[in-house]
Amino acid sequence: MRYAPAIICIVAFLALAAAVVSGATLPFDMAVRGAVHGVSSHDLTCVAQLFSFIGSAPVWVTATFIAVLVFWRMQRRNQALATGISMTGAVLLDNGLKFLFHRARPEVFFGVSPGTYSFPSGHALFATCFYGTLAALLTAQFENTLLRIAVWAPAVLMMVCIGWSRIYLGVHFPTDVLAGYLAGAAWLAALNALNAFRLRRSAPATRGQDGIRSKAVPPSDRP
C-alpha cells in the first residue's frame, strides 16, 4: 500500500507524543542528555554549534530558495514545486505541533535557549524534509544502487548530525529530535504517495492489440 510508510510514521509519532505527554520518556531523555553532556569538550561544542547553524532557518531557507531556482532554471518545474511544497509543509508542521504540545525547553548546556517550544525539534524536521527531498529527487532516475547510496548516505548523515547538535547543546530533549525525524518522514512519505497517485491518474490510457484498454506505465516525473 502506497500510504503505508506515512501511516507507520504517523502512528510512531503519535505513540511517542503520548509517551512524552504522560512523562514516560523523561528517564530516557535525562539519561541520554547526561551521557551526551558527559563527553562534551571545546572541540565538540564547536562542531555542534556548526551543525546547529547549518540546520537553522537562515541556512535552510536560503538553500531551499537556491534549490528551487536551480530546478526551475533547469526546466525541472516538478522538482522545483516539490521542494517548495515540502519545505512549506515542514514550516506548518513545526509551528502547528509546537503550539499543540507546548513542551518547555530543557536546561540549556551551551548557548541561549530558543524562545519557542521544544516538541518537536524544528531543526530535525527541517533537515529531514530538506535533505530527504533533495536526495529523493536527485535519485529518482538512478537505477544503480551504489549511486543512490552515494546520495542518500550524506543526506542522512547531515540529518543525524543536525539532530545530535541540538541534543548536545541542550536545547532539545532526545525525544524532541526523534519526533522531528518522524514528523518529517511522515510528511515526505505522504508527498511521495500523493505524487505516485497523481502519476497513476495522469498516465494515458492505451489500447492493446487485443483491443482492451489499459493504463500505460506511469512516465517518470522528469520534465
C-alpha positions as CSV (number, residue, x, y, z in Angstrom):
1,M,0.0,0.0,0.0
2,R,1.5,3.3,-1.1
3,Y,0.4,5.1,2.1
4,A,1.9,2.5,4.5
5,P,5.2,4.4,5.2
6,A,3.3,7.6,6.0
7,I,0.9,5.7,8.2
8,I,3.7,3.9,10.1
9,C,5.5,7.2,10.7
10,I,2.3,9.0,11.9
11,V,1.4,6.1,14.3
12,A,5.0,6.1,15.6
13,F,4.9,9.9,16.1
14,L,1.5,9.7,17.9
15,A,2.8,6.9,20.2
16,L,5.9,9.0,21.0
17,A,3.9,12.1,21.6
18,A,1.6,10.2,24.0
19,A,4.6,8.9,25.9
20,V,6.1,12.4,26.1
21,V,2.8,13.9,27.4
22,S,2.5,11.3,30.0
23,G,6.1,11.8,31.2
24,A,7.1,8.2,30.4
25,T,10.0,9.3,28.3
26,L,11.6,11.6,30.9
27,P,14.0,9.0,32.3
28,F,15.2,8.2,28.8
29,D,15.6,11.9,27.9
30,M,17.6,12.6,31.0
31,A,19.8,9.6,30.6
32,V,20.7,10.4,27.0
33,R,21.2,14.1,27.9
34,G,23.5,13.2,30.7
35,A,25.5,10.7,28.6
36,V,25.9,13.2,25.7
37,H,26.9,16.1,28.0
38,G,29.3,13.8,29.8
39,V,31.6,13.6,26.8
40,S,31.4,17.3,26.0
41,S,34.6,19.2,25.0
42,H,35.5,22.5,23.4
43,D,36.1,21.0,20.0
44,L,32.8,19.0,20.1
45,T,30.9,22.1,21.2
46,C,32.3,24.0,18.1
47,V,31.2,21.1,15.9
48,A,27.8,21.0,17.4
49,Q,27.4,24.8,17.0
50,L,28.4,24.5,13.4
51,F,25.8,21.8,12.6
52,S,23.2,23.6,14.6
53,F,23.8,26.7,12.4
54,I,23.6,24.6,9.2
55,G,20.2,23.4,10.4
56,S,19.0,26.9,11.3
57,A,16.3,28.8,9.4
58,P,18.5,31.3,7.6
59,V,20.5,28.5,6.1
60,W,17.8,26.1,5.0
61,V,15.5,28.9,3.7
62,T,18.4,30.2,1.6
63,A,19.3,26.6,0.5
64,T,15.6,25.9,-0.4
65,F,15.4,29.1,-2.5
66,I,18.6,28.2,-4.3
67,A,17.4,24.6,-4.9
68,V,14.0,25.8,-6.3
69,L,15.8,28.3,-8.5
70,V,18.2,25.8,-9.9
71,F,15.5,23.2,-10.6
72,W,13.4,25.9,-12.3
73,R,16.3,27.2,-14.5
74,M,17.0,23.6,-15.5
75,Q,13.4,23.3,-16.7
76,R,12.7,20.8,-13.9
77,R,9.5,22.5,-12.8
78,N,8.0,19.5,-10.9
79,Q,11.2,19.2,-8.8
80,A,11.1,22.9,-8.0
81,L,7.5,22.7,-7.0
82,A,8.1,19.5,-4.9
83,T,10.9,21.2,-3.0
84,G,8.8,24.3,-2.3
85,I,5.8,22.3,-1.1
86,S,7.9,20.0,1.1
87,M,9.5,22.9,3.0
88,T,6.3,24.9,3.2
89,G,4.6,21.9,4.8
90,A,7.5,21.5,7.1
91,V,7.0,25.1,8.4
92,L,3.3,24.5,9.0
93,L,4.0,21.2,10.8
94,D,6.7,22.6,13.0
95,N,4.7,25.6,14.2
96,G,1.4,23.7,14.5
97,L,2.9,20.8,16.5
98,K,4.9,23.1,18.8
99,F,1.8,25.1,19.5
100,L,-0.2,21.9,20.1
101,F,2.1,20.3,22.6
102,H,3.6,23.3,24.4
103,R,6.5,21.4,25.7
104,A,9.0,23.5,27.6
105,R,12.7,23.6,26.7
106,P,15.2,21.6,28.8
107,E,18.0,23.3,30.6
108,V,20.5,24.5,28.0
109,F,24.1,23.3,28.2
110,F,25.6,25.7,25.7
111,G,24.3,29.0,24.3
112,V,20.9,30.6,24.8
113,S,17.6,28.8,24.9
114,P,15.4,29.5,21.9
115,G,12.1,31.3,22.5
116,T,9.9,28.6,21.0
117,Y,8.5,25.4,22.4
118,S,10.6,22.2,22.4
119,F,8.4,19.4,20.8
120,P,9.2,18.5,18.0
121,S,12.7,19.7,17.1
122,G,12.4,22.1,14.1
123,H,16.0,21.5,13.2
124,A,15.4,17.8,12.9
125,L,12.1,18.2,11.0
126,F,13.5,20.7,8.5
127,A,16.7,18.7,8.0
128,T,14.6,15.6,7.3
129,C,12.4,17.4,4.8
130,F,15.1,19.4,3.0
131,Y,17.8,16.7,2.6
132,G,15.3,14.0,2.2
133,T,13.5,15.8,-0.6
134,L,16.8,16.6,-2.4
135,A,18.0,13.0,-2.1
136,A,14.7,11.6,-3.3
137,L,14.6,14.0,-6.3
138,L,18.2,13.5,-7.3
139,T,18.0,9.7,-7.1
140,A,14.6,9.3,-8.8
141,Q,16.1,8.4,-12.1
142,F,19.0,6.4,-10.7
143,E,18.9,2.6,-11.2
144,N,22.3,2.0,-9.8
145,T,22.1,1.1,-6.1
146,L,25.6,2.4,-5.3
147,L,24.7,5.8,-6.8
148,R,21.6,6.0,-4.8
149,I,23.5,5.2,-1.6
150,A,26.2,7.8,-2.5
151,V,23.4,10.5,-2.5
152,W,21.4,9.2,0.4
153,A,24.3,8.5,2.8
154,P,25.5,12.1,3.2
155,A,21.9,13.3,3.3
156,V,21.1,11.0,6.2
157,L,24.4,11.8,7.9
158,M,23.5,15.5,7.8
159,M,20.1,14.9,9.3
160,V,21.7,12.9,12.2
161,C,24.4,15.4,12.8
162,I,21.9,18.3,13.0
163,G,19.7,16.4,15.4
164,W,22.7,15.4,17.5
165,S,23.8,19.0,17.7
166,R,20.5,20.1,19.3
167,I,20.8,17.4,22.0
168,Y,24.5,18.2,22.6
169,L,23.8,21.9,23.1
170,G,20.9,21.0,25.4
171,V,18.2,23.0,23.6
172,H,16.1,19.8,22.9
173,F,15.3,16.6,24.6
174,P,16.3,13.5,22.6
175,T,12.6,12.7,22.1
176,D,12.1,16.1,20.5
177,V,14.7,15.3,17.9
178,L,13.2,11.8,17.3
179,A,9.7,13.4,16.9
180,G,11.1,15.9,14.4
181,Y,12.5,13.0,12.3
182,L,9.2,11.1,12.4
183,A,7.1,14.2,11.5
184,G,9.4,15.0,8.6
185,A,9.5,11.4,7.4
186,A,5.7,11.2,7.6
187,W,5.3,14.4,5.5
188,L,7.8,13.2,2.9
189,A,6.1,9.7,2.7
190,A,2.7,11.3,2.3
191,L,4.0,13.6,-0.5
192,N,5.6,10.6,-2.2
193,A,2.4,8.6,-2.1
194,L,0.3,11.5,-3.4
195,N,2.8,12.0,-6.3
196,A,2.6,8.3,-7.2
197,F,-1.2,8.6,-7.2
198,R,-1.0,11.7,-9.4
199,L,1.2,9.9,-11.9
200,R,-1.1,6.9,-12.0
201,R,-4.1,9.1,-12.6
202,S,-2.4,11.1,-15.3
203,A,-1.0,8.1,-17.2
204,P,-2.6,8.0,-20.6
205,A,-4.8,5.0,-21.5
206,T,-3.6,2.8,-24.3
207,R,-5.3,0.1,-26.3
208,G,-3.5,-3.2,-26.7
209,Q,-3.5,-5.4,-29.7
210,D,-6.5,-7.3,-28.2
211,G,-8.5,-4.1,-28.2
212,I,-8.7,-4.0,-24.4
213,R,-8.0,-0.6,-22.9
214,S,-5.3,-0.5,-20.2
215,K,-3.4,2.1,-18.3
216,A,0.1,2.8,-19.6
217,V,3.0,2.5,-17.2
218,P,3.3,5.9,-15.5
219,P,6.0,8.0,-17.0
220,S,8.9,9.4,-14.9
221,D,8.3,12.7,-13.3
222,R,11.2,14.2,-15.2
223,P,10.1,17.3,-17.0
